Amino acid sequence: MKQHLNLQRIIAAEIKAWQENSLAETLEYVSTRSPYYKEMFAREKIDISKIRRLEDLQVLPVTTKQDIQLRNFDFLCVPPSEIRDYVTTSGTLGEPVTFADTENDLRRLGLSEAMSYSLAGCTSDDILQLMVTIDRCFMAGNACLMGSLKLGSAIIRTGNGIPELQWNTIRRINPTVLVCVPSFLLKLIDFARSHGIDYRRSSVRRVICVGESVRTNTHGLNALGQKIHELWPEISMHVNYASTEMQSSFNECECQCGTHHKPNMTIVEFLDDNDRPVKPDEQGEITITTLGVEGMPLLRFKTGDVCYHFEEPCACGRNSLRLGPILGRKGQMIKYKGTTLYPAALYDILENIPEITNYIIEVYTNRIGTDGIRILVGSANNSELFVKQIKDLFRSKIRVAPDVVFEPAELIARKQQPPLSRKVNKFFDYR
């Protein structure tokens, strides 16, 4: 693992040279084994021998989520007898798709998450409490488990939800690191305070934050992160960004200034709507080429996630590029009354209103054919004055105010995470 970690510390030119060598191996592999890419290379008359530099990737068409949905197992490069694990995507922007991992893919996944833990300052002496699901064909929970095994740390697989179980486990086993969706920390804190648990003196010292960001693009805490920090200042929070398709992740180091790329796992590009590279100060869609994947490798896969990126060396000494917080997903972009928004901008405002228990954002096509936004709010205060305060806050932050509707917090909670859901969903797109 040290060899891979050191890859992030060598100079950028050496990282590029290493990746270009790995790219040539990946292209050779998919050209002989992947039905989808063999067909694409022939159709587009692509000579892979001429793709030697990272810049040459631009001659290849991008791979989209729809491509994988329509041709799912045409991306498979191994016979069924070599598959050891099947996983599915969450289907946030469409039908979920299946990915198949070989034994080596599972080792690679474990290495990736061990690197994430190490980036955040975790060691083999830590005890991790895993507060995300590991069943339901979910890759993330499995990755966290295998990463812990690779790191040599202990792990407690409590799964998601159930604050009482989480606190009983913390009391009995004394974990030092939590792996969870950061907004769940607020539920843990609320439960602790209402049941007389001195959570600030618990064994927990670090949190790996999955599924949501706690950081702004200038590396400060966003509204959610600030709220958690004010209530539980003893813990450090480290953002993890991942997707099933890339079969690896990006993670913040101890300096907490962007999630680090792992050059031995993927080649990453940031593309505009015309599939051209953007500058670091421009929003770009994260586009991934996997390295070292046997089962279902991908070339130039557009994740749908939009962010800024940072190319200068990190304060920690690593030279690998870093991602800013995810601004939103391409398919979730909202054009509302002349303003372009992503759900994250709305989350950041709502998370900063103490009287709101929970919420759901609904986007729909209105009677004149443009985007409409309706926010369902769970709150003990459902007065007209409170509605006005919410709308005024939106106008001050993003210049427009969506419709606000009150619903029972219990009903919103059930809508956010129905029984078979793997994660909380605060955004519903009915367009």
C-alpha positions as CSV (number, residue, x, y, z in Angstrom):
1,M,0.0,0.0,0.0
2,K,2.9,2.4,0.7
3,Q,3.9,2.2,-2.9
4,H,0.5,3.4,-4.0
5,L,0.3,6.1,-1.4
6,N,3.7,7.4,-2.5
7,L,2.4,7.7,-6.1
8,Q,0.4,10.7,-4.8
9,R,3.6,12.3,-3.5
10,I,5.7,12.1,-6.7
11,I,5.7,15.2,-9.0
12,A,2.8,15.7,-11.4
13,A,4.8,14.8,-14.5
14,E,5.8,11.4,-13.0
15,I,2.1,10.7,-12.0
16,K,1.2,11.5,-15.7
17,A,3.8,9.1,-17.1
18,W,2.7,6.3,-14.7
19,Q,-0.9,6.8,-15.8
20,E,-0.1,6.9,-19.5
21,N,1.6,3.5,-19.2
22,S,-1.4,2.1,-17.3
23,L,-3.7,3.6,-19.9
24,A,-2.0,1.7,-22.7
25,E,-2.5,-1.5,-20.7
26,T,-6.2,-0.7,-20.2
27,L,-6.8,0.0,-23.8
28,E,-5.2,-3.2,-24.9
29,Y,-7.3,-5.1,-22.4
30,V,-10.7,-3.7,-23.4
31,S,-9.9,-3.9,-27.1
32,T,-9.6,-7.7,-26.8
33,R,-12.1,-8.4,-24.0
34,S,-14.9,-5.9,-24.0
35,P,-17.7,-6.4,-26.5
36,Y,-18.9,-2.8,-26.1
37,Y,-15.5,-1.2,-26.6
38,K,-14.4,-3.6,-29.4
39,E,-17.5,-2.5,-31.3
40,M,-17.0,1.1,-30.5
41,F,-13.3,1.1,-31.6
42,A,-14.3,-0.5,-34.9
43,R,-17.2,1.8,-35.5
44,E,-15.2,4.9,-34.8
45,K,-12.1,3.6,-36.6
46,I,-9.9,4.2,-33.5
47,D,-6.4,3.0,-33.5
48,I,-5.5,2.5,-29.9
49,S,-1.8,2.4,-30.6
50,K,-2.0,6.1,-31.3
51,I,-3.5,6.8,-27.8
52,R,-0.4,7.2,-25.7
53,R,-0.8,10.5,-23.8
54,L,-3.6,11.4,-21.5
55,E,-4.5,14.2,-23.9
56,D,-5.1,11.6,-26.6
57,L,-8.1,10.3,-24.7
58,Q,-10.1,13.1,-26.3
59,V,-10.3,11.1,-29.5
60,L,-12.5,8.6,-27.7
61,P,-16.2,9.1,-27.4
62,V,-17.4,9.3,-23.8
63,T,-19.3,6.5,-22.0
64,T,-22.6,7.6,-20.5
65,K,-24.9,6.1,-17.9
66,Q,-27.4,5.4,-20.6
67,D,-24.8,3.4,-22.6
68,I,-24.3,1.1,-19.6
69,Q,-28.1,0.8,-19.0
70,L,-28.7,-0.2,-22.5
71,R,-25.7,-2.5,-23.0
72,N,-25.0,-3.5,-19.4
73,F,-23.3,-6.9,-19.8
74,D,-21.6,-5.9,-23.1
75,F,-19.1,-4.1,-20.8
76,L,-18.2,-7.4,-19.1
77,C,-14.6,-8.6,-19.9
78,V,-14.5,-11.9,-18.1
79,P,-16.5,-15.1,-18.1
80,P,-19.2,-15.6,-15.4
81,S,-16.9,-18.2,-13.7
82,E,-14.5,-15.4,-12.7
83,I,-17.1,-13.2,-11.1
84,R,-17.0,-13.1,-7.3
85,D,-19.5,-10.2,-6.5
86,Y,-22.4,-8.5,-8.2
87,V,-23.3,-5.0,-7.2
88,T,-25.8,-2.5,-8.5
89,T,-25.9,1.3,-8.7
90,S,-28.4,3.3,-6.7
91,G,-30.3,4.4,-9.8
92,T,-30.5,8.0,-8.7
93,L,-30.8,9.2,-12.3
94,G,-32.4,6.2,-13.9
95,E,-32.6,2.4,-13.8
96,P,-29.9,0.8,-11.7
97,V,-27.2,-1.2,-13.5
98,T,-25.2,-4.2,-12.4
99,F,-21.5,-4.4,-12.1
100,A,-19.5,-7.6,-11.7
101,D,-16.2,-7.8,-9.7
102,T,-13.5,-10.4,-10.0
103,E,-11.4,-11.4,-7.0
104,N,-8.7,-8.9,-8.1
105,D,-11.4,-6.2,-8.4
106,L,-12.3,-6.8,-4.8
107,R,-8.7,-6.5,-3.8
108,R,-8.4,-3.3,-5.7
109,L,-11.6,-2.0,-4.0
110,G,-10.2,-2.8,-0.6
111,L,-6.9,-1.1,-1.4
112,S,-8.7,2.0,-2.6
113,E,-10.6,2.4,0.7
114,A,-7.6,1.5,2.8
115,M,-5.9,4.5,1.0
116,S,-9.0,6.6,1.9
117,Y,-8.7,5.7,5.5
118,S,-5.0,6.5,5.5
119,L,-5.5,9.8,3.8
120,A,-7.9,10.8,6.6
121,G,-5.3,9.8,9.2
122,C,-6.7,6.4,10.2
123,T,-4.3,3.6,11.2
124,S,-4.5,-0.1,12.1
125,D,-5.0,1.0,15.7
126,D,-8.4,2.5,14.9
127,I,-11.8,0.9,15.4
128,L,-14.3,1.8,12.6
129,Q,-18.0,1.8,13.1
130,L,-19.7,1.3,9.7
131,M,-23.1,3.1,9.6
132,V,-23.9,2.4,6.0
133,T,-25.6,-0.6,4.6
134,I,-23.5,-3.5,3.4
135,D,-26.3,-5.6,1.9
136,R,-28.7,-4.9,-1.0
137,C,-25.9,-5.2,-3.6
138,F,-24.4,-2.0,-2.3
139,M,-20.7,-1.5,-3.2
140,A,-19.8,1.2,-0.7
141,G,-20.4,-0.9,2.4
142,N,-18.4,-3.8,1.0
143,A,-15.6,-1.4,0.1
144,C,-15.5,0.0,3.6
145,L,-15.3,-3.5,5.1
146,M,-12.5,-4.6,2.7
147,G,-10.7,-1.3,3.2
148,S,-10.6,-1.9,6.9
149,L,-9.3,-5.4,6.4
150,K,-6.5,-4.1,4.2
151,L,-5.7,-1.3,6.6
152,G,-5.6,-3.8,9.5
153,S,-8.1,-2.0,11.6
154,A,-11.1,-3.4,13.4
155,I,-14.6,-2.7,12.1
156,I,-18.1,-2.8,13.5
157,R,-20.8,-3.3,10.9
158,T,-23.9,-1.7,12.6
159,G,-25.4,-0.6,9.4
160,N,-27.4,2.6,8.8
161,G,-30.0,4.2,11.1
162,I,-31.1,3.2,14.6
163,P,-29.4,5.8,16.9
164,E,-30.0,3.7,20.0
165,L,-28.0,0.7,18.5
166,Q,-25.2,3.1,17.3
167,W,-24.8,4.6,20.8
168,N,-25.0,1.2,22.6
169,T,-22.2,0.0,20.3
170,I,-20.1,3.1,20.8
171,R,-20.5,2.7,24.6
172,R,-19.5,-1.0,24.6
173,I,-16.7,-1.2,22.0
174,N,-15.3,2.4,21.8
175,P,-14.9,3.0,18.1
176,T,-12.6,5.9,17.1
177,V,-13.9,6.4,13.6
178,L,-17.5,6.6,12.2
179,V,-18.3,6.0,8.5
180,C,-21.6,7.5,7.8
181,V,-23.8,10.1,6.0
182,P,-23.0,13.3,7.8
183,S,-26.6,14.4,8.3
184,F,-27.1,11.3,10.4
185,L,-24.6,12.7,12.9
186,L,-27.3,15.3,13.8
187,K,-29.7,12.5,14.6
188,L,-27.0,10.8,16.7
189,I,-26.4,14.1,18.6
190,D,-30.2,14.7,19.1
191,F,-30.6,11.2,20.5
192,A,-27.6,11.5,22.7
193,R,-28.8,14.9,24.1
194,S,-32.3,13.6,24.8
195,H,-31.1,10.4,26.5
196,G,-28.3,12.0,28.7
197,I,-25.4,10.6,26.7
198,D,-22.2,12.7,27.0
199,Y,-21.4,12.2,23.3
200,R,-18.6,14.8,23.3
201,R,-16.6,12.6,25.7
202,S,-17.1,9.4,23.7
203,S,-14.4,7.5,22.0
204,V,-15.2,8.9,18.5
205,R,-12.6,11.3,17.1
206,R,-13.0,11.1,13.3
207,V,-15.8,10.7,10.7
208,I,-15.5,9.6,7.1
209,C,-18.4,11.5,5.5
210,V,-20.1,9.6,2.6
211,G,-23.0,10.7,0.4
212,E,-22.9,14.3,1.4
213,S,-20.3,17.1,1.6
214,V,-19.6,19.1,4.7
215,R,-17.3,21.5,2.9
216,T,-17.6,24.6,0.6
217,N,-15.5,25.1,-2.5
218,T,-13.1,27.3,-0.5
219,H,-12.5,24.4,1.9
220,G,-14.6,25.9,4.8
221,L,-17.5,24.1,6.4
222,N,-20.9,24.4,4.7
223,A,-24.1,24.9,6.7
224,L,-24.4,21.2,7.5
225,G,-20.7,20.9,8.5
226,Q,-20.9,24.1,10.6
227,K,-23.9,22.8,12.4
228,I,-22.2,19.5,13.2
229,H,-18.9,21.2,14.3
230,E,-20.8,23.6,16.6
231,L,-22.4,20.6,18.3
232,W,-19.5,18.2,18.3
233,P,-16.2,20.1,17.8
234,E,-14.1,17.2,19.1
235,I,-14.5,15.2,15.8
236,S,-12.7,15.8,12.5
237,M,-14.7,15.3,9.3
238,H,-13.3,13.9,6.1
239,V,-15.3,13.9,2.9
240,N,-15.4,10.7,0.7
241,Y,-16.6,10.9,-2.9
242,A,-17.3,7.7,-4.8
243,S,-19.4,6.0,-7.4
244,T,-20.1,2.4,-8.2
245,E,-18.9,2.8,-11.8
246,M,-15.4,4.1,-10.9
247,Q,-15.0,1.2,-8.3
248,S,-12.9,3.5,-6.1
249,S,-13.1,6.8,-4.3
250,F,-11.6,10.2,-3.6
251,N,-11.0,11.2,0.1
252,E,-10.0,14.2,2.0
253,C,-6.6,14.1,3.8
254,E,-6.0,15.5,7.3
255,C,-5.7,19.0,5.8
256,Q,-9.4,18.8,4.7
257,C,-9.0,20.8,1.5
258,G,-10.6,18.7,-1.3
259,T,-10.9,15.0,-1.9
260,H,-7.6,13.5,-3.2
261,H,-7.5,11.6,-6.5
262,K,-5.8,8.2,-6.4
263,P,-3.8,8.1,-9.7
264,N,-3.3,4.3,-9.5
265,M,-7.1,3.8,-9.6
266,T,-8.5,6.1,-12.2
267,I,-7.7,8.8,-14.8
268,V,-9.9,11.7,-14.2
269,E,-11.1,14.4,-16.6
270,F,-13.4,17.4,-16.0
271,L,-15.5,18.0,-19.1
272,D,-18.0,20.7,-20.3
273,D,-21.3,20.0,-22.1
274,N,-19.3,19.4,-25.4
275,D,-17.0,16.9,-23.7
276,R,-14.0,19.3,-23.8
277,P,-11.7,19.8,-20.7
278,V,-12.4,22.7,-18.4
279,K,-10.0,24.8,-16.4
280,P,-9.8,24.4,-12.6
281,D,-11.8,27.6,-12.0
282,E,-14.6,26.3,-14.3
283,Q,-17.3,23.7,-13.4
284,G,-16.7,20.4,-15.0
285,E,-18.3,17.0,-15.1
286,I,-16.2,14.3,-13.4
287,T,-15.2,11.8,-16.1
288,I,-13.4,8.6,-15.2
289,T,-11.3,6.0,-16.9
290,T,-10.7,3.1,-14.6
291,L,-7.3,1.5,-14.2
292,G,-6.7,-2.1,-13.1
293,V,-10.3,-3.2,-13.3
294,E,-10.8,-6.7,-14.7
295,G,-14.6,-7.2,-14.7
296,M,-16.1,-4.1,-16.2
297,P,-13.6,-1.4,-16.9
298,L,-14.8,1.9,-18.3
299,L,-13.3,4.5,-20.6
300,R,-14.2,8.2,-20.2
301,F,-17.3,7.5,-18.1
302,K,-19.2,10.7,-17.4
303,T,-20.4,10.4,-13.8
304,G,-23.0,13.2,-14.0
305,D,-21.4,14.9,-11.0
306,V,-20.2,18.5,-11.4
307,C,-17.5,20.2,-9.4
308,Y,-14.5,22.4,-9.5
309,H,-11.0,20.9,-9.1
310,F,-7.6,21.9,-7.7
311,E,-4.3,21.1,-9.4
312,E,-1.8,22.8,-7.1
313,P,0.0,20.6,-4.5
314,C,-1.9,20.1,-1.3
315,A,-0.7,21.4,2.1
316,C,-0.2,17.7,3.1
317,G,2.6,17.4,0.5
318,R,0.7,15.2,-2.0
319,N,0.7,16.3,-5.7
320,S,-2.4,14.4,-6.8
321,L,-5.3,16.7,-7.9
322,R,-8.3,17.2,-5.7
323,L,-12.0,17.6,-6.1
324,G,-14.1,20.3,-4.6
325,P,-17.6,19.5,-3.2
326,I,-20.1,18.1,-5.7
327,L,-22.2,21.0,-6.8
328,G,-24.9,18.7,-8.2
329,R,-25.6,16.1,-10.8
330,K,-25.9,17.1,-14.5
331,G,-29.4,15.6,-14.7
332,Q,-30.5,17.5,-11.6
333,M,-29.7,21.0,-12.8
334,I,-32.7,23.3,-12.2
335,K,-33.5,26.4,-14.2
336,Y,-35.8,28.4,-12.0
337,K,-37.0,32.0,-12.8
338,G,-33.8,32.7,-14.8
339,T,-31.5,31.2,-12.2
340,T,-29.5,28.0,-12.7
341,L,-29.4,25.9,-9.5
342,Y,-28.3,22.5,-8.2
343,P,-30.0,20.8,-5.3
344,A,-26.9,21.2,-3.1
345,A,-27.4,25.0,-3.0
346,L,-30.9,24.5,-1.7
347,Y,-29.7,21.9,0.9
348,D,-27.2,24.3,2.2
349,I,-29.9,26.9,3.0
350,L,-32.4,24.5,4.5
351,E,-29.8,22.8,6.7
352,N,-29.1,26.2,8.3
353,I,-32.7,26.8,9.5
354,P,-32.8,25.4,13.0
355,E,-36.6,25.1,13.1
356,I,-36.7,22.7,10.1
357,T,-36.8,19.0,11.2
358,N,-36.5,17.6,7.7
359,Y,-37.4,18.4,4.1
360,I,-37.8,17.2,0.6
361,I,-37.2,19.2,-2.6
362,E,-39.5,18.5,-5.5
363,V,-38.9,19.7,-9.0
364,Y,-41.6,19.6,-11.7
365,T,-42.6,21.1,-15.0
366,N,-45.1,23.8,-14.4
367,R,-48.1,24.9,-16.6
368,I,-45.9,27.1,-18.8
369,G,-43.3,24.3,-19.4
370,T,-40.5,25.6,-17.2
371,D,-39.1,24.2,-14.0
372,G,-41.0,24.6,-10.7
373,I,-39.6,24.0,-7.2
374,R,-41.7,22.9,-4.2
375,I,-40.1,22.3,-0.8
376,L,-41.9,20.0,1.6
377,V,-40.9,21.1,5.2
378,G,-41.3,19.2,8.4
379,S,-41.4,21.6,11.3
380,A,-43.2,22.3,14.6
381,N,-43.6,25.9,13.3
382,N,-45.9,26.1,10.3
383,S,-46.9,29.7,10.5
384,E,-47.2,32.1,7.6
385,L,-44.5,34.2,9.2
386,F,-42.1,31.2,9.1
387,V,-42.9,30.6,5.4
388,K,-42.0,34.3,4.8
389,Q,-38.8,33.9,6.7
390,I,-37.8,30.8,4.7
391,K,-38.6,32.5,1.4
392,D,-36.7,35.7,2.4
393,L,-33.7,33.6,3.2
394,F,-33.8,31.9,-0.2
395,R,-34.1,35.3,-1.9
396,S,-31.1,36.6,0.0
397,K,-28.9,33.6,-0.9
398,I,-30.0,32.6,-4.4
399,R,-32.2,35.5,-5.5
400,V,-35.3,33.3,-6.0
401,A,-37.8,31.8,-3.6
402,P,-39.5,28.4,-4.2
403,D,-42.9,27.3,-2.9
404,V,-43.0,26.0,0.7
405,V,-45.5,23.4,1.9
406,F,-45.6,22.0,5.4
407,E,-46.0,18.2,6.0
408,P,-45.6,16.1,9.1
409,A,-42.0,15.3,9.7
410,E,-42.8,11.6,10.1
411,L,-44.3,11.5,6.6
412,I,-41.3,13.3,5.1
413,A,-39.0,10.8,6.8
414,R,-40.8,7.9,5.2
415,K,-40.7,9.6,1.8
416,Q,-37.0,10.2,2.2
417,Q,-36.2,6.6,2.8
418,P,-38.8,4.0,2.0
419,P,-38.2,0.4,3.3
420,L,-36.2,-0.9,0.3
421,S,-34.1,2.3,-0.2
422,R,-30.4,2.1,0.4
423,K,-30.0,5.8,1.3
424,V,-31.9,9.0,2.2
425,N,-33.2,10.9,-0.8
426,K,-34.1,14.6,-0.3
427,F,-34.5,15.4,-4.0
428,F,-37.4,14.2,-6.2
429,D,-37.4,15.1,-9.9
430,Y,-40.8,14.9,-11.6
431,R,-39.9,16.7,-14.8
